[in-house]
Amino acid sequence: MVRAIVLFEDAPDAERYQQHLDEFGSKVECSAFRHGRTIGSPLGEVRFQHYAEFEWADHESFEAAANSPEFAAAGQDAMEMGIPFTVHFVEVG
């Protein structure tokens, strides 16, 4: 299983984020997508305010999605929201 973890430094505007999901995120081929606001940290300070995650069953389906125009467009639109974020690709064993 492969996951793409997206961590936003600030919470996106709800209406703008819904537009992002409708127009871009929902078009990325994946087996699951989750997102939500960050509610806490064991160290007290929350570094990231919003979380999003794409999931694929295997490395091949991840590669296909990661190299698709839809994935690139979703990333471009996320950058256009103007909120700093990081993306991590994780192989889950």
N, C-alpha and C positions, 0 to 999 in steps of 0.2 A: 504494500500500500504506500502511496506517495501523497503527501499533503503540501499545499502552499499556504503558509501562515503569513497573514498581512497584519501588521501592527501599526495603527495610526496614533500619532502623538497627541492629537486633539480629537474630540468627538466631531464627526461631520454634521452639518446641518441636515436634519431629518429629511426634509423635502428634496434637497440636492442628492443625498445618498440614495433615496428611493429612486430618483431619476437614473442614477448610476446603475443601480441594480436592474431596473427595468430595461434600460437601453444597452447595457454592456455585460454586467456580471451574469445575468441569466442566460446569455448566449454562449458562455464558455462551456464546452463539453466536459462534464465531470460526473462522478457518481454521487457526490454530496456537496452542498455548500452551506456554511453556517456563518453567522455574524452576530455581534452584540457588543454592548458597552462593557467596559472593564469595571468591575465592582470592588476590587480590592487587591491587596498584595500582602504577603506575609511579612514584608519589611515596612509596611505602613505607607510608603510613597508609591503611588501608581505612576509608572513611567509612560504607559500607553493608555489612551482613553477608549479605543475601539479596536475590535478584533474581527478579522474575517478569515475564513478557511475554505479552501477548495480541497476536495479529496478525489483520488483516482485509485482504482483497484490494483493497478500495476504500473511499472515503469514505462511500458510501451504506450499506454493510454495517456499517461502524464506527458510524455514527449510529444505525442500528437497534439494535445491541447496546448502545451506551452509554445509550440511552434505555429499555432494557428493565428490568423488575422484577428479572430475574436478575442483571444487572450491579450494580444498586443493592444487592441483598441481599449479593452478594459483597463489595462495598465496606464495607457495614455490619458484616459478620462480620469482615473484616480489621481494622477499627477495634476491634472487641470483643476481638481478640487482645491488645490493649494495647501493641503495638510501634509506635513512631512510623515512619511511612513517607511517601514522596512518590510522586506519580503524574504522569507526563509523557505527553502524546499527541504522537506524532511522525508526520509524513508522510514516507515514504521515497520518494525519487525515482529 
